[in-house]
Amino acid sequence: MPFELSVDLATLAILAVVAFIAGFIDAIAGGGGLLTTPALLTAGMPPHLVLGTNKLSSTFGSATASFTFYRRKLFHPRQWVHAIVGTLIGALTGAVVAHYLPAETLNKMLPVIVFACGVYLLFGGTPKAPVDAEAPIKKKWQATQGFGLGFYDGVAGPGTGAFWTVSTMLLHPIDLVKASGVARSMNFVSNAAALTVFIINGSVDWIVGLAMGVSVMCGAFFGARSAISGGAKFIRPVFITVVLGLTVRLAWQHWFSVA
């Protein structure tokens, strides 16, 4: 019964608010899944259903943000064909692997992944764009970068957008805004590919996913416009605080609490 409501209305409303914030943040700096994944887990959903439902809502946000960057001519798909193909293959592979992981493994793994991503974003910093910002985009590492991050997004997902932004600035001569455009677009490719696998396997809560998806889409619309206009630094302290707070609760729930 895929359309049966699995959470109460108050919880659904809270998830929608979290999704809006996540969509806004994800469109600016990536890492929105660091909010939605713990929120879904703490709502009591099984881990496989969390991954599939989160992919559904994330696809809405990444599609909205990537289209906004494309429309502003800050992402050119022809320059990133190798990355797109690598991301597609990696995400499909990762989603299949995630489907066959035992629920107990995911319960233990996801808090660690989310917490590690939060710590990385807190202490990792943001690399500077290379001096030659007009140099042509090289294709040498695109497929490898795409497969690795696509696979991770298919298996888990939290922090993928942030990792795309950082790695793109390290590997290619583009600035933060254009790297964000690449990140949002590749995030859409991996989200859509992984979502297909989760749908086939019945691991999606449609009501929760669609409700959160609409909220993520609204947040992504405003977030992408804010990122393009140049203001994202104010969000970082709030983002890191919320992420670490949620992951501490999540780790306590799955690692230390007694059933």
C-alpha positions as CSV (number, residue, x, y, z in Angstrom):
1,M,0.0,0.0,0.0
2,P,2.4,2.7,-1.2
3,F,0.0,5.6,-0.6
4,E,-0.7,4.9,3.1
5,L,0.3,7.8,5.3
6,S,3.2,6.4,7.4
7,V,3.6,9.5,9.7
8,D,1.1,11.7,11.5
9,L,0.2,15.1,10.0
10,A,2.2,17.1,12.6
11,T,5.3,15.1,11.7
12,L,4.6,15.6,8.0
13,A,4.4,19.3,8.5
14,I,7.7,19.4,10.4
15,L,9.3,17.3,7.6
16,A,8.0,19.8,5.0
17,V,9.6,22.7,6.9
18,V,12.9,20.8,7.2
19,A,12.7,20.1,3.5
20,F,12.2,23.7,2.6
21,I,15.3,24.7,4.6
22,A,17.3,21.8,3.1
23,G,16.3,22.8,-0.4
24,F,17.4,26.4,0.2
25,I,20.7,25.3,1.7
26,D,21.4,22.6,-0.9
27,A,20.9,25.1,-3.7
28,I,23.5,27.4,-2.2
29,A,26.3,25.1,-0.9
30,G,25.1,21.5,-1.1
31,G,24.5,19.2,1.8
32,G,20.7,19.5,2.1
33,G,20.5,15.7,2.6
34,L,22.3,16.2,5.8
35,L,19.1,17.7,7.2
36,T,16.4,15.6,5.4
37,T,18.1,12.2,6.0
38,P,18.3,12.5,9.8
39,A,14.8,14.1,9.9
40,L,13.3,11.1,8.1
41,L,15.2,8.6,10.3
42,T,14.2,10.4,13.5
43,A,10.6,10.3,12.2
44,G,10.8,6.5,12.6
45,M,11.0,5.4,8.9
46,P,13.0,2.3,8.0
47,P,16.4,3.1,6.5
48,H,15.7,1.7,3.0
49,L,12.5,3.8,2.8
50,V,14.4,6.8,4.1
51,L,16.9,6.6,1.2
52,G,14.2,6.2,-1.4
53,T,11.9,8.9,0.0
54,N,14.8,11.3,0.4
55,K,15.8,10.7,-3.2
56,L,12.3,11.6,-4.4
57,S,12.2,14.9,-2.5
58,S,15.9,15.7,-3.4
59,T,15.1,15.2,-7.1
60,F,12.6,18.0,-7.0
61,G,15.1,20.3,-5.5
62,S,18.1,19.4,-7.6
63,A,15.9,19.7,-10.8
64,T,14.7,23.2,-9.8
65,A,18.2,24.4,-8.8
66,S,20.0,23.0,-11.8
67,F,17.5,24.5,-14.2
68,T,18.0,27.9,-12.6
69,F,21.7,27.7,-13.0
70,Y,21.3,26.5,-16.6
71,R,18.9,29.3,-17.5
72,R,21.4,31.8,-16.1
73,K,24.1,30.2,-18.4
74,L,26.2,29.1,-15.4
75,F,26.2,25.4,-16.4
76,H,26.9,24.1,-20.0
77,P,26.0,20.4,-20.3
78,R,28.2,19.9,-23.4
79,Q,31.3,20.6,-21.3
80,W,30.3,17.9,-18.7
81,V,29.1,14.9,-20.8
82,H,31.7,12.6,-19.3
83,A,30.7,13.6,-15.8
84,I,27.1,13.1,-16.6
85,V,27.6,9.6,-17.9
86,G,29.9,8.6,-15.0
87,T,27.4,10.0,-12.5
88,L,24.5,8.1,-14.1
89,I,26.3,4.8,-14.0
90,G,27.7,5.4,-10.5
91,A,24.3,6.3,-9.1
92,L,22.5,3.3,-10.6
93,T,25.2,1.0,-9.2
94,G,25.2,2.6,-5.8
95,A,21.4,2.4,-5.5
96,V,21.4,-1.3,-6.3
97,V,24.1,-1.9,-3.7
98,A,22.1,0.1,-1.1
99,H,19.0,-2.0,-1.8
100,Y,20.8,-5.2,-0.8
101,L,22.5,-3.8,2.3
102,P,20.8,-5.2,5.5
103,A,18.6,-2.7,7.3
104,E,20.8,-3.1,10.4
105,T,23.8,-2.1,8.4
106,L,22.2,1.1,7.1
107,N,20.9,2.0,10.6
108,K,24.5,1.9,11.8
109,M,26.1,3.4,8.7
110,L,23.9,6.4,8.0
111,P,24.6,8.3,11.3
112,V,28.3,7.8,10.8
113,I,28.2,9.1,7.2
114,V,26.0,12.1,8.1
115,F,28.2,13.0,11.1
116,A,31.4,12.6,9.1
117,C,30.0,14.9,6.4
118,G,29.0,17.5,8.9
119,V,32.5,17.5,10.5
120,Y,34.1,17.8,7.1
121,L,32.0,20.8,6.2
122,L,32.7,22.3,9.5
123,F,36.5,22.0,9.3
124,G,37.2,21.3,5.7
125,G,36.9,24.9,4.3
126,T,36.2,25.8,0.7
127,P,39.0,25.8,-1.8
128,K,39.7,28.9,-3.9
129,A,39.1,28.9,-7.7
130,P,42.2,28.6,-9.8
131,V,43.8,31.8,-11.2
132,D,43.0,31.0,-14.8
133,A,39.2,31.0,-14.5
134,E,38.7,31.1,-18.2
135,A,40.6,27.9,-19.0
136,P,38.7,25.2,-20.9
137,I,37.1,22.5,-18.9
138,K,39.2,19.3,-19.0
139,K,37.5,15.9,-19.4
140,K,40.3,13.8,-17.9
141,W,38.8,13.3,-14.4
142,Q,35.1,13.9,-15.1
143,A,34.1,10.2,-15.5
144,T,36.0,9.2,-12.4
145,Q,34.6,12.1,-10.3
146,G,31.1,11.4,-11.6
147,F,31.2,7.7,-10.9
148,G,32.6,8.1,-7.4
149,L,30.2,10.8,-6.3
150,G,27.3,9.2,-8.2
151,F,27.9,5.8,-6.4
152,Y,28.0,7.6,-3.0
153,D,24.8,9.4,-3.8
154,G,23.1,6.1,-4.8
155,V,24.3,4.3,-1.6
156,A,23.7,7.1,0.9
157,G,23.6,10.7,-0.4
158,P,24.1,13.2,2.4
159,G,26.6,15.9,1.5
160,T,26.9,14.9,-2.2
161,G,26.2,18.4,-3.4
162,A,28.9,19.9,-1.2
163,F,31.4,17.2,-2.3
164,W,30.6,18.0,-5.9
165,T,31.2,21.7,-5.3
166,V,34.5,21.3,-3.5
167,S,35.9,18.6,-5.9
168,T,34.9,20.6,-9.0
169,M,36.7,23.6,-7.8
170,L,39.8,21.5,-7.0
171,L,39.8,19.7,-10.4
172,H,38.6,22.4,-12.8
173,P,39.3,26.1,-13.3
174,I,35.9,27.5,-12.3
175,D,34.6,29.7,-9.5
176,L,32.3,28.9,-6.7
177,V,29.1,29.9,-8.4
178,K,29.8,27.9,-11.5
179,A,30.9,24.9,-9.4
180,S,27.6,25.2,-7.6
181,G,25.8,25.0,-10.9
182,V,27.8,21.8,-11.8
183,A,27.0,20.3,-8.4
184,R,23.3,21.0,-8.6
185,S,23.1,19.5,-12.1
186,M,25.1,16.4,-11.3
187,N,23.0,16.0,-8.2
188,F,19.9,15.9,-10.3
189,V,21.4,13.2,-12.6
190,S,22.4,11.0,-9.6
191,N,19.1,11.6,-7.8
192,A,17.0,10.7,-10.8
193,A,19.0,7.6,-11.5
194,A,19.0,6.3,-7.9
195,L,15.3,7.2,-7.5
196,T,14.5,5.0,-10.5
197,V,16.0,2.0,-8.7
198,F,14.3,2.8,-5.4
199,I,10.9,3.1,-7.2
200,I,11.4,-0.3,-8.9
201,N,12.2,-1.8,-5.5
202,G,9.2,-0.2,-3.8
203,S,11.4,1.8,-1.4
204,V,9.6,5.2,-1.6
205,D,6.9,6.7,0.6
206,W,5.1,8.7,-2.0
207,I,3.0,11.0,0.3
208,V,6.0,12.0,2.5
209,G,8.3,12.2,-0.5
210,L,6.0,14.4,-2.6
211,A,5.1,16.7,0.3
212,M,8.8,17.2,1.1
213,G,9.6,17.4,-2.7
214,V,7.3,20.4,-3.1
215,S,8.9,22.1,-0.1
216,V,12.5,21.3,-1.3
217,M,11.6,22.7,-4.7
218,C,10.4,26.0,-3.2
219,G,13.5,26.2,-1.1
220,A,15.8,25.4,-4.0
221,F,14.2,28.1,-6.1
222,F,15.0,30.8,-3.6
223,G,18.3,29.3,-2.6
224,A,19.6,29.1,-6.2
225,R,18.7,32.7,-6.8
226,S,20.4,33.7,-3.6
227,A,23.5,31.7,-4.5
228,I,23.7,33.3,-7.9
229,S,23.4,36.8,-6.5
230,G,26.3,36.0,-4.2
231,G,25.1,35.6,-0.6
232,A,25.6,32.2,1.1
233,K,28.1,32.7,4.0
234,F,25.4,33.6,6.6
235,I,23.8,30.1,6.2
236,R,26.9,28.1,7.2
237,P,26.9,28.5,11.0
238,V,23.2,27.6,11.2
239,F,23.6,24.7,8.8
240,I,26.5,23.1,10.7
241,T,24.8,23.6,14.1
242,V,21.6,21.9,12.9
243,V,23.5,19.1,11.2
244,L,25.6,18.2,14.2
245,G,22.7,18.5,16.5
246,L,20.6,16.1,14.5
247,T,23.4,13.6,14.0
248,V,24.2,13.5,17.7
249,R,20.6,12.6,18.3
250,L,20.6,10.1,15.5
251,A,23.8,8.4,16.7
252,W,22.4,8.2,20.2
253,Q,19.1,6.6,18.8
254,H,20.8,3.9,16.8
255,W,24.1,3.3,18.6
256,F,23.5,3.8,22.3
257,S,19.8,3.5,23.1
258,V,18.5,0.3,24.4
259,A,15.6,-1.3,22.5
